[in-house]
Amino acid sequence: MGSASARVEGASAQAGSASARADGVSARAGSASARAGSASAQAGSASAQAGSASARVDGVSARAGSASAQAGSASARVDGVSARAGSASARVDGVSARAGSASARVGSVSARAGSASARAGSASARAGSVNARVEGASARVGSVFAQEDGLCAKHEVYPTKRSSICPSGIPK
């Protein structure tokens, strides 16, 4: 009986040793589980940090979008100013075109006045030619008178013939 009891105790001791080993394995498994939990916690922290960084990137993107919207508004204002400047330029071109038309009309009036001056000059030239002709005729008449006076002078010695040569003369 004692020997059987000793065997039972030996078996119990072995069973306890196996249990201790199992506990050791369990403790190791628990430690591994704790490490895994710590790794999970660290992964969660990293995820949280990544989410914060993502939120910051979204904030920057939102600011960039706002800046783009403001730039678009400024561009629209510049286009509006350009359109107004184009309209002003068109008005200036219109005024220039009208001024050019007025200048052309003035030039046409000047050309007409010049033509009238040329005609007046031509008329003056013709009048001068007529005057020259009249003066030529006067010279010829004077020459005739001179010739008549000469004839009268030549025939002064013949009083009887002077009246026939110089009808207006009075015989001496």
TIGUDREN-764399 format. One record per residue: residue number from 1; residue in three letters; x, y, z of N, C-alpha, C in turn. Coordinates in steps of 0.05 Angstrom, whole numbers, plus 5000, padded with zeros to 4 digits. Example, Ala and Ser with C-alpha at 12.3 -4.5 7.8 and 13.67 -1.06 7.14 Angstrom:
<rs>
R   k   r  n_X  n_Y  n_Z ca_X ca_Y ca_Z  c_X  c_Y  c_Z
R   1 ALA 5264 4886 5156 5246 4910 5156 5264 4934 5156
R   2 SER 5257 4955 5142 5273 4979 5143 5258 5001 5157
</rs>
This chain:
<rs>
R   k   r  n_X  n_Y  n_Z ca_X ca_Y ca_Z  c_X  c_Y  c_Z
R   1 MET 5017 4976 5000 5000 5000 5000 5017 5025 5000
R   2 GLY 5038 5024 5017 5056 5047 5018 5069 5051 4991
R   3 SER 5077 5029 4979 5090 5032 4953 5070 5043 4932
R   4 ALA 5045 5034 4934 5025 5044 4915 5020 5074 4921
R   5 SER 5020 5082 4946 5016 5109 4953 5039 5127 4943
R   6 ALA 5063 5115 4945 5086 5130 4936 5084 5134 4905
R   7 ARG 5074 5114 4892 5071 5117 4863 5051 5138 4856
R   8 VAL 5029 5137 4871 5008 5157 4866 5019 5185 4871
R   9 GLU 5034 5189 4891 5046 5215 4897 5066 5222 4875
R  10 GLY 5081 5202 4867 5099 5208 4845 5084 5216 4820
R  11 ALA 5062 5202 4815 5046 5210 4791 5035 5238 4795
R  12 SER 5026 5243 4820 5015 5270 4826 5037 5292 4823
R  13 ALA 5061 5284 4832 5083 5303 4829 5089 5308 4799
R  14 GLN 5088 5287 4784 5092 5290 4755 5070 5307 4742
R  15 ALA 5045 5300 4752 5023 5316 4742 5026 5345 4750
R  16 GLY 5035 5350 4775 5040 5378 4783 5062 5391 4766
R  17 SER 5082 5375 4760 5104 5386 4744 5093 5393 4716
R  18 ALA 5076 5375 4706 5064 5380 4679 5046 5405 4680
R  19 SER 5032 5407 4703 5015 5431 4706 5031 5456 4708
R  20 ALA 5055 5454 4723 5072 5477 4725 5083 5484 4697
R  21 ARG 5089 5464 4682 5098 5469 4655 5076 5483 4638
R  22 ALA 5052 5472 4642 5030 5484 4627 5026 5513 4636
R  23 ASP 5028 5518 4662 5026 5546 4672 5047 5564 4659
R  24 GLY 5072 5552 4658 5094 5567 4646 5088 5574 4617
R  25 VAL 5076 5554 4603 5069 5559 4575 5047 5579 4573
R  26 SER 5028 5577 4593 5006 5596 4593 5017 5624 4599
R  27 ALA 5036 5626 4618 5048 5652 4624 5062 5663 4600
R  28 ARG 5076 5646 4586 5089 5655 4561 5069 5665 4540
R  29 ALA 5047 5648 4539 5026 5656 4520 5014 5683 4528
R  30 GLY 5010 5687 4554 4999 5712 4564 5018 5735 4558
R  31 SER 5044 5730 4562 5064 5751 4556 5063 5757 4527
R  32 ALA 5061 5737 4510 5060 5742 4481 5035 5757 4474
R  33 SER 5013 5750 4488 4987 5764 4483 4990 5793 4492
R  34 ALA 5003 5798 4514 5007 5825 4523 5024 5841 4503
R  35 ARG 5044 5828 4493 5061 5841 4473 5045 5847 4448
R  36 ALA 5028 5828 4441 5011 5832 4417 4992 5855 4423
R  37 GLY 4982 5857 4447 4964 5879 4454 4978 5905 4453
R  38 SER 5003 5906 4463 5019 5930 4462 5024 5938 4433
R  39 ALA 5030 5918 4417 5035 5924 4388 5010 5935 4376
R  40 SER 4986 5924 4384 4961 5934 4373 4956 5963 4382
R  41 ALA 4963 5968 4407 4960 5995 4418 4978 6014 4403
R  42 GLN 5003 6006 4398 5021 6023 4383 5011 6027 4354
R  43 ALA 5000 6005 4342 4988 6008 4315 4965 6027 4316
R  44 GLY 4948 6025 4337 4926 6044 4339 4935 6072 4342
R  45 SER 4957 6077 4357 4968 6104 4361 4979 6114 4334
R  46 ALA 4992 6096 4320 5002 6104 4293 4979 6111 4275
R  47 SER 4957 6095 4276 4934 6101 4260 4922 6128 4267
R  48 ALA 4921 6133 4294 4910 6159 4303 4928 6182 4293
R  49 GLN 4954 6178 4294 4973 6199 4284 4969 6203 4254
R  50 ALA 4966 6180 4239 4962 6182 4210 4936 6196 4204
R  51 GLY 4915 6191 4221 4889 6205 4217 4892 6235 4222
R  52 SER 4908 6242 4242 4913 6271 4248 4928 6284 4225
R  53 ALA 4948 6269 4214 4963 6280 4192 4945 6283 4168
R  54 SER 4927 6263 4164 4908 6265 4142 4889 6289 4145
R  55 ALA 4881 6294 4170 4863 6317 4175 4879 6343 4169
R  56 ARG 4904 6343 4176 4920 6367 4170 4923 6371 4140
R  57 VAL 4928 6349 4126 4929 6351 4097 4903 6361 4085
R  58 ASP 4881 6351 4095 4855 6360 4086 4851 6390 4092
R  59 GLY 4861 6399 4115 4860 6428 4121 4876 6444 4102
R  60 VAL 4900 6434 4095 4917 6448 4076 4904 6448 4049
R  61 SER 4891 6425 4041 4877 6424 4016 4854 6444 4015
R  62 ALA 4840 6446 4038 4817 6465 4039 4828 6493 4036
R  63 ARG 4850 6499 4049 4862 6526 4046 4871 6531 4017
R  64 ALA 4883 6510 4005 4892 6513 3977 4868 6517 3959
R  65 GLY 4845 6503 3965 4821 6507 3949 4810 6535 3952
R  66 SER 4811 6545 3977 4802 6573 3982 4820 6593 3967
R  67 ALA 4846 6588 3967 4864 6605 3953 4859 6604 3923
R  68 SER 4853 6580 3912 4846 6577 3884 4821 6592 3878
R  69 ALA 4801 6591 3896 4776 6605 3891 4781 6635 3891
R  70 GLN 4797 6645 3909 4804 6673 3909 4819 6681 3884
R  71 ALA 4837 6664 3876 4852 6670 3851 4833 6670 3827
R  72 GLY 4814 6652 3827 4794 6652 3805 4777 6677 3805
R  73 SER 4770 6686 3830 4755 6712 3832 4772 6735 3822
R  74 ALA 4797 6735 3830 4815 6757 3820 4818 6755 3790
R  75 SER 4820 6731 3779 4822 6728 3750 4797 6738 3736
R  76 ALA 4774 6732 3748 4749 6742 3737 4748 6773 3737
R  77 ARG 4758 6784 3759 4759 6814 3761 4778 6825 3739
R  78 VAL 4801 6812 3736 4820 6821 3715 4807 6819 3688
R  79 ASP 4793 6797 3683 4779 6794 3657 4758 6816 3653
R  80 GLY 4744 6823 3675 4725 6845 3674 4738 6871 3667
R  81 VAL 4761 6876 3680 4776 6901 3673 4786 6900 3645
R  82 SER 4795 6877 3635 4804 6874 3608 4782 6879 3588
R  83 ALA 4758 6869 3595 4735 6873 3578 4728 6903 3577
R  84 ARG 4729 6916 3601 4723 6945 3601 4744 6960 3585
R  85 ALA 4769 6952 3588 4791 6965 3573 4787 6961 3543
R  86 GLY 4778 6937 3535 4772 6932 3507 4750 6949 3497
R  87 SER 4729 6952 3513 4706 6970 3506 4716 6999 3503
R  88 ALA 4732 7008 3522 4743 7035 3520 4760 7038 3495
R  89 SER 4776 7017 3489 4793 7018 3465 4776 7019 3440
R  90 ALA 4754 7004 3440 4735 7005 3417 4723 7033 3414
R  91 ARG 4716 7045 3437 4705 7072 3435 4726 7092 3424
R  92 VAL 4751 7089 3434 4772 7106 3424 4776 7102 3394
R  93 ASP 4775 7077 3385 4778 7071 3356 4755 7084 3341
R  94 GLY 4731 7083 3353 4708 7095 3340 4712 7125 3337
R  95 VAL 4721 7138 3358 4727 7167 3358 4749 7173 3337
R  96 SER 4769 7156 3336 4791 7160 3317 4780 7157 3289
R  97 ALA 4762 7138 3284 4751 7134 3258 4734 7158 3250
R  98 ARG 4719 7169 3270 4703 7193 3264 4721 7217 3258
R  99 ALA 4742 7219 3274 4761 7241 3270 4774 7239 3242
R 100 GLY 4781 7213 3235 4792 7209 3209 4773 7216 3187
R 101 SER 4747 7210 3190 4727 7217 3171 4724 7247 3169
R 102 ALA 4724 7261 3192 4723 7290 3193 4747 7302 3179
R 103 SER 4771 7290 3183 4795 7299 3171 4793 7296 3140
R 104 ALA 4782 7273 3132 4779 7269 3103 4760 7289 3091
R 105 ARG 4739 7296 3106 4720 7316 3096 4734 7343 3094
R 106 VAL 4749 7350 3114 4764 7376 3114 4784 7376 3091
R 107 GLY 4797 7353 3087 4816 7351 3064 4801 7355 3038
R 108 SER 4777 7343 3036 4761 7346 3011 4753 7375 3007
R 109 VAL 4745 7389 3029 4738 7417 3027 4763 7433 3019
R 110 SER 4787 7426 3030 4811 7440 3023 4818 7436 2993
R 111 ALA 4813 7411 2984 4818 7405 2956 4800 7421 2938
R 112 ARG 4774 7423 2947 4755 7439 2931 4764 7469 2931
R 113 ALA 4772 7479 2955 4781 7506 2957 4805 7511 2939
R 114 GLY 4824 7491 2939 4847 7492 2922 4839 7493 2893
R 115 SER 4820 7476 2885 4810 7476 2858 4798 7503 2851
R 116 ALA 4782 7514 2870 4771 7541 2865 4793 7562 2862
R 117 SER 4814 7559 2879 4837 7578 2876 4850 7575 2849
R 118 ALA 4853 7550 2840 4865 7545 2814 4849 7557 2792
R 119 ARG 4822 7554 2795 4804 7566 2775 4806 7596 2775
R 120 ALA 4807 7608 2799 4810 7637 2802 4837 7646 2790
R 121 GLY 4858 7630 2795 4884 7637 2783 4883 7635 2753
R 122 SER 4869 7615 2742 4866 7612 2713 4850 7636 2702
R 123 ALA 4829 7644 2717 4813 7667 2708 4831 7692 2709
R 124 SER 4848 7695 2730 4866 7718 2731 4886 7717 2708
R 125 ALA 4895 7694 2702 4914 7692 2679 4900 7700 2653
R 126 ARG 4876 7690 2650 4861 7698 2626 4856 7728 2626
R 127 ALA 4849 7739 2649 4845 7768 2650 4871 7783 2644
R 128 GLY 4893 7772 2654 4919 7784 2647 4925 7783 2618
R 129 SER 4918 7760 2606 4922 7757 2577 4905 7777 2562
R 130 VAL 4880 7780 2571 4862 7800 2558 4874 7828 2562
R 131 ASN 4884 7834 2586 4896 7860 2591 4920 7864 2572
R 132 ALA 4936 7842 2570 4959 7844 2552 4951 7849 2523
R 133 ARG 4929 7836 2515 4919 7840 2488 4909 7869 2485
R 134 VAL 4894 7878 2506 4885 7906 2505 4908 7925 2504
R 135 GLU 4929 7919 2520 4952 7937 2519 4966 7935 2492
R 136 GLY 4966 7910 2481 4978 7907 2454 4962 7923 2434
R 137 ALA 4936 7922 2437 4919 7937 2418 4923 7967 2422
R 138 SER 4926 7975 2448 4932 8003 2453 4958 8012 2441
R 139 ALA 4978 7994 2443 5004 8000 2432 5002 8003 2402
R 140 ARG 4986 7985 2390 4982 7987 2361 4968 8013 2354
R 141 VAL 4947 8019 2369 4933 8044 2364 4952 8068 2367
R 142 GLY 4968 8067 2388 4988 8088 2393 5007 8090 2369
R 143 SER 5015 8066 2359 5033 8066 2337 5020 8078 2312
R 144 VAL 4995 8072 2309 4980 8084 2286 4979 8114 2289
R 145 PHE 4973 8122 2314 4972 8151 2319 5000 8163 2314
R 146 ALA 5020 8149 2322 5047 8160 2318 5053 8162 2289
R 147 GLN 5045 8141 2274 5049 8141 2245 5034 8165 2233
R 148 GLU 5009 8168 2243 4994 8190 2232 5007 8217 2239
R 149 ASP 5017 8220 2264 5031 8244 2272 5056 8248 2254
R 150 GLY 5069 8225 2249 5093 8227 2232 5086 8236 2204
R 151 LEU 5064 8225 2194 5055 8233 2167 5048 8263 2167
R 152 CYS 5034 8270 2189 5027 8298 2191 5052 8316 2193
R 153 ALA 5071 8307 2208 5096 8322 2211 5110 8324 2184
R 154 LYS 5109 8302 2169 5123 8301 2143 5109 8320 2124
R 155 HIS 5083 8323 2127 5068 8339 2107 5062 8366 2118
R 156 GLU 5076 8375 2139 5072 8402 2149 5079 8423 2128
R 157 VAL 5097 8415 2110 5104 8434 2089 5083 8437 2067
R 158 TYR 5064 8418 2069 5042 8419 2050 5016 8422 2065
R 159 PRO 5010 8447 2073 4986 8452 2089 4960 8442 2075
R 160 THR 4961 8443 2049 4936 8436 2035 4930 8406 2037
R 161 LYS 4951 8390 2041 4947 8361 2043 4944 8351 2072
R 162 ARG 4951 8368 2091 4951 8359 2119 4923 8352 2128
R 163 SER 4904 8367 2119 4876 8361 2128 4866 8335 2117
R 164 SER 4876 8327 2094 4867 8301 2083 4882 8278 2097
R 165 ILE 4907 8282 2105 4922 8261 2119 4915 8260 2148
R 166 CYS 4912 8283 2161 4905 8285 2189 4879 8299 2192
R 167 PRO 4856 8284 2190 4830 8297 2191 4825 8314 2216
R 168 SER 4837 8305 2238 4832 8319 2263 4851 8343 2266
R 169 GLY 4871 8344 2250 4891 8366 2252 4881 8392 2239
R 170 ILE 4892 8413 2249 4884 8439 2238 4908 8449 2222
R 171 PRO 4904 8455 2197 4927 8464 2180 4937 8491 2191
R 172 LYS 4963 8493 2191 4976 8518 2200 4979 8536 2176
</rs>
